[in-house]
Amino acid sequence: MDLALANRQRIEKLPCIAHAPENLETLLDAGSFRERLHLEISQAKQRIYLVALYLQDDAAGRDILTSLYQAKQANPDLDIRVLVDWHRAQRGLIGANKSDGNAAFYREYAEAYKHQIEVLGVPVKNREVFGVLHLKGFIVDDRVIYSGASLNDVYLAQQDRYRYDRYHVLQNKALADTMSAFIVDTLTDSDAVNCLNKQVRPTTKALKGAIKNLRSQLQSASYHFDNQSISANQVGLTPLIGLGKRKNRLNKHICTLLASAQKELTICTPYFNFPRLVSKEIKLALKRGVKINIIVGDKTANDFFIPPSEPFKTIAGLPYLYEVNLRKFAKQNESAINKGQLSLNLWCHDNNSFHLKGIWVDQQYMMITGNNLNPRAWKLDLENAILVHDKNQLLAEQNEKELACIMQHCTRVNSYLMIDNVNSYPNEVKKLIKRIHRTKVDHILKQIL
C-alpha cells in the first residue's frame, strides 16, 4: 500500500468531535482577536479559563485582568481560572533587572477587589529553560478561542506594533468541556500548581517532588472525549496534547499528518529549526512529489531581533541562527525551488513580528496549534493542538482567506542566494556565530531555543 495513503488512513481513524463549519470562525488580525476576547469575557455566564505562557504587566495585560475582575465582581459565581507558566511569571523580561515579575501585578489586583481570581502558576519542569507551559486555548462558556498568542501589548496589538499569530473561535460544547476537564483535573488539581497572587509562595525547590509527579502525568496525558460520527455537512475536531520525547502523541500525529500529504503541504513556523523527524517528513514529501509551501518569519520579524543600530545582546543572535538554518535548507533544496515544487516565503511587515504556526494538508486537514515545530516544542514544552478534519472542504473558502492574509506580507525566496549569509551580518553577530561553531554548541542550542 502507498505509504501516504496508509498514513492518511491512520489520520482518518483518529477520534473526532463533530463540528458545524459555520461555528468555526477565523479572525485575521491581532486587533480583532483582542476585541473578541474582551467581548467574550464580558458576556461569560459560567466559566472563563485562560491558559497562556504569560499574562504581562503592561497595558494589554492589565486590560485583560481588569475585564476578568469586572466580570467576577458582576457575577461572583463565575468560575474564572487563569493559568500561566510558573517560572515565567516570577521573573522580569530577558535583560531586565531582577524582579518579582508578573506575580507582583497579579497580587496588586487580588488586593484591590472583593471577589478573587486565582492566577495559577504551572511548573512543567524545575527550570524554565528545560520546559514551560506552552498550552493554548481560552475557554469561555462553550467557546474555545484558540491562538498561539500570549497576553501582552504586542500580541494584542495594543500599541503601535503587533505580533502576528493565528486566531480561531470554535463554538462547541464538547470541545470546550474536553479542554476544560484537562485544565481542572490534570493542572489545577495538581500539588505542583500554586496561586501566584499570594505574597508568600512555595519555592520551586520545595515543589520538586510535585513537579516530577506532574510531569510524569503530563507525559502520558491525552484529551478524553467520546468519538462522534461526522456527517457530510460537518467537520471533525481532534484535540491533541503532548509533552516530552518518548510518549508524545502530538508529535506522533504531526509526523503522521505530514506523511499523509499527497498533493499539497503548507507549514507555518516562526523559528526555522525543525526537529529531525519533521525535516525527514518534509524531505520524503518532496521525494513523492508533494508541493510544499513553507512560511517563516524574516529575521527582522523575529521577536528576538534587535536592529544593528541598537546595543547588541547575545539573545539577538537567535534570528541569525535561524536564518543560517534556512539558507542551508534552501541551498540543499535549490532544485525543488527552481521547479516550483518548494516555495519558501519570508514574512515581513514594518517593525512587526511573526509568531504563526500551523499545518495544512491537501485542503482536507488543518492543524491549529501553538507548537513552534522546533526541537524545544518537540521535547521540552507542554504543547497542544486541534486537528480539523475537512474531507468535504467545507472550510476551503475560510482557509484560503486566512492563507491569503498571511501571504500578503511575504516575499518568495527564488534562490538560497536571496538569503543573507554570515559574512553580511553585523560584526557582533559574526563573532557570536563563529564562537558557537568553534565550541560546537550548535546542537545543544538547537534543542532548547
N, C-alpha and C positions, 0 to 999 in steps of 0.2 A: 504493500500500500504506500502511496505517496506520503512522505513524512509530514508535509504541510497539512495535508488532509487529515492525517492521524491526529495531529496537534489541534486542528480545528474541531475535531470530534471531542477531544478532551475538554476544550473550552465550552462546547455546547452542553456537556454533561454537568457543568457546574450548577449548583442550586441557585435559583433566582427568586427575586421578589417581583411580582407583576407590577407594571407601572404604566399609567396612561401618558403618552408622549406630550400631551398638552400641559401636563403637570411637571414638566422639566423645563425650566427657564434658564437661558444663558444670558448673563449680564456681560456687557462688553467693555466696561471700564471701571477703574477703581472708585471713581466718584459715585457711580450707580450702586456699587457694592456697599459703600459707606451708608448711603441714603437708605438702602433696603434693609440693612442690618438695624439701623435705628428705628425704622418703621416697624419691623417685626418685633423688636424688643418692646416698643410702646404698646403693641396690640396683644402681647402674650397673655394667655389666660391660665395656663397650668405649669409650664416648665420652660426654663432657659438654661441650657448647658453650653457654655462656650469653652472650647478646647483650642489652645494655641501655644506656640512656643513661648510667646510673651505678650503681655498687655503692658504697654510702655507708659512711663510717666511723662507724657507730652500732651499737647492739645487734643489730639485724636483719642489717645488712651483715656484721658480724663473725661472726654465727652461720652465715651462708651460706658465707663464706670458710673458716671452721673446718670445716664439713661437707665442702667441696671438698678441703681439705688432708688431712682424715682419710681420705677415700676414696682419695686419691692415695698416702698412706703405706701403706694396706692393699693397694693394687694399683698399683704403680709403672708398670705398662704402660697404665693407664687414660689415654686421650687427653682431657685437660682443657684447654679454652681459654675464657678469659673476655675478651670484647670490650666496651669501653666507649668513650664519646666522649673523644678525646684532650684537648680543651680543658677540658671539664667536670671531668675527673679531676685537673687540675692547678691548680685554684683552690678557694678556700673558698666557702661559701654566700654568696648575694647579701646584701650588707650587712655581712658578717663581715670581720675583719681579713685582710690578705693572708697566704696560707699556701701550702704545697705541696699542699694539698687531699688528696684520697683517695689520691694516689700514695704519700704517706708511710705510709699504712695498708697498702697492698699490699707495700711494701718491708719493713715490720716483719714481716709474715707470711712473706715469702720467706726472711728471715734466720733464722726460727725452726724451719724444717722441712728435713729432708734432701732429700726429693723435691719439686722445684719445680713451681709452676703459673705460667705466664705470664699476666699480666693485660695485654692489649694495648690500646693507645690508637689509635683510628681517627679521623683528621682528615678531615672531609668538605670543609672549607674552611679557609683560613688564619686566620680569626677565627670564634669561636663564634657571634657574632651573625648571621653570614651562612650558617650551615648546620651541623647536628650529625648525629651517628649516632642516628637515631630508629628503627632497625631493631628488630624484635621477634621473639621466638621462642627458647625454651630447648629444646635438643635433648639428650635423654638416651637413649642407645642408639637404639631405633626409635620413640621417642615425641617428639612436639612439644608442649611446654607453651606455649601462646600467650596472651599478655596484653599490654596497653599499659603495665603497671606496670614501674617501675624497682625497684631493690632497696634499701630502707631501712625504717626503723621504721614510717612512716605507710603506705606501700604494702603492707607485710606485716602490718599491724595488730599490731605487736609491743608497743606501749604501750597507752595508753588512747584512741587515735584511729586512724582508718583513712582511706585514700584509695581510694574505690570505683572498681573497674575491671571489666573482663570477663576471664574465665579459662576457657580450654578446653584439654583434654588429648586429643590425637589419636594413637592407636596406628596408625602407618602407616609402614612401612619406606621406601617410595618417596618419600613426602613428607619424611621425616627425611633421607634421602640427598640429595635435591634441595637442601634448605636448607643442609645441611652442606657440600655441594660449593661452593655460592656463598661461604660463610664462608671456606673454606680457599683456594679458587682465586682469588677476587677480593680478599678482605680480608687474610687473614693472610699471603699471599704478596706483598703489595704493599710496596714500599720505604718508603711513607709511614706504614705501620703499625709501631709500635715498642713494646717492652716498657716498662711503667710501673714495674716492680719495681726498676729499677736507679737508683742514686744519680745517675749521670751519664747524661743522656738528650739526644738531639739537640734543638736548638731548633726551634720551628715555622718560623722564618726559614730554617734550613738545609734544611728539608724542603719548601720552597716548590715546587720543580720536581716532586718526587714526589707532592705533594698535587694539583697540577694534573693530572698524569697519571692519578692515581686517580679524581679527579672526572670526568675525561673518560670513563674506562672505565665508571664508575657511571652516567653519564647515558644510556648505551646498553645497560645491563645488563638481563638478564632471567634468570629461573629456567629451567633446562634439564631437561626430563623427557620421557619417552615418553607420548604421548597414549594413554589406555586407554578402552575401551568401558565404558559404565556400564549395569549391568543394572537391572531394575525394583526389586530389593531393595538397591540401593546408592545412595550419593550421590556426587557428583563434587567434587573439590577442585582449585581453580586457584590456586596460589601466584603472587603478583604483586609486582613491585618497581618503584620509580620514584624518580628524582631530577631536579630541575630543571623548567623550564617547557616546553621545546620537545619533547623526545622521551619525555616521561614516560608510560609505558604504564599505570601505575597510575592516574594522573589521568584518562587517556582512558577506561579501563574503568569507573571510578567514574561518570563522566558518562553513559556508555552504560547502565550499570545503573540510574541514576536515570531516564534517558529511557525505559527499558523498562517502568516501573511502569504497570500498567493499572488496578489497583483500590486497593491499599494500599501505603503507603511509610512506614517508620519510620526516623528518623535520631537517633542519639545523638552529641552533641558537648559537650566540657567548656567550650569558649570560643565564644560566639556571634559568629562573624566569618567567615562563609562566603566562599570565593573567588567571584569574579564568575560563573564558569561553573556552579558549584553553585547559586548563587542563581537563575540563569537557568533551570536544570532544575527547581527547585522551583516557580518561577513557572509554567512550562509544564505541569508535572504538575497544579497547581491548575486551570489552564485546561481540561485534558482530563478533569477530574472525579475525579482520584485523591484518596483520603482520606489525609491526611498527618498523622503524629504526630511531633513534634519534642520530644526530651527533652534538656534542658540544665541545667547546674547553676545554682542560685540564686547571686547574687553572694557570699553569705556562705559558700557551699560551694566557692568558687574557691580554689585553692591559694595565690593571692597576696593573699587578703583579710586585712586587719588590722582588728580591731574599733576603732570610733571612740574607745574608752576607752584605747587604747594609742597610743604616739607614732607619728605619721604618717611614712611613707616614700613616695617617689614611685611605687615599684613597686605600692603598694597602690591606685593609681588604676586599674589594669588591670581589675579586676572591674566597676568602674563604667562603664568604656568599653564593655565587652561588654554591659552592661545597657542602655546607651544604644542600641546596635545592635538589641537585642532589642525594646525599646519601639517603635522606629521601624518594625521589621518587623511587629510586632503591629498597629500603627496602620494601616499600609498594607494589611494583610490582615484588617481587622476584620470585614468581611462574611463571609469564609470561616470565621472563628472563630465568628461568630454562627450560621452554618448548620450548624456541627458538622463541616465538611469539613476544617478545620485545627485540630489540637489542639496547643497549646503547654503543656508540662509542666515545672515547675521542681522540681528535686530538692534536698532539704534534709533533713539528719538530724543533729540536735545540732550538735556542732562538727567534724563530719567533712567531708571534701571529695570532690568528684566528678570522675572522670577517664575516664568511659566514652566510647567511640567505636564506631560500627558502623552498618550499614545492613541493613534487612530489606525485601524486595520481594515482594509478592503471595504470601506464605507459601511461595515457591519458591526464593528466593535469600537468603542471609545472608552478609554480609561481616564477618569479624572482622579488626580492624586496630588499629594504633597511631596511624593518621593522624587528626589532630585536625580534619580538614576545614576548615582555615583557610589563608590565603594563605602562611603560613610553611611549612606542610606541603606545600603545592602547588608551591612554587618553590625552597625552600632546603634542606630536610632530606631525608636518605635514609630513605624510608618503604617499608613492605611491607604485605601483606595476604594473607588466604586467603579466596577466594570459594567458598562452599559452594553447589553446585547440588543442589536437593532437589525435583525435579519431582513426585515422588510423596508429598511431605510426610511423609517418614519421621521427620523430626526435629521435627515440629509440636508434640508434647507438651513436649519439652525446651525448645524456643524459647519456648513460652507460659510455662513456669515461670520462665525467665530474665527475660522482659519483665515478668511479674507481680512478681518480686522487685525489679526496677528501679523499677517504678511504685509500690511500696509506700510510698515516702517522697516522692512527687511531689504537687505542687499544680497543678491545671489553671488556666491563665490564661483567664478568660472574657471579658476585655476588656483592651486596652492600658492602661486606667486602673488596673488592678491592679498594674502595674509602676511602681516609683518613678521620678519624673522628677528632673532635675538639681537643681531647687530644693529638694528634700528631702535632698540629700546633705550630708555634713559640709563645713564651710567650706573646709578644705584641698583637698578633692576638687573642690568647685565652682570654686575658683580654678585648679586644675590643668586641668580640662576647658575652662574659658574661655580659658586661655592656649593650650592645644592648638588650639582652634578659631580663635583670633585669629592665631596664627602659621601656620595652615593645614598643620600637620604630620600631620593625621589620616590621610591616605592613606599616608604613609611608615610610620607606626606600625602600621597595619593589615597591612602587608606583612611585618613582622618579628616581630610579637608573637602 
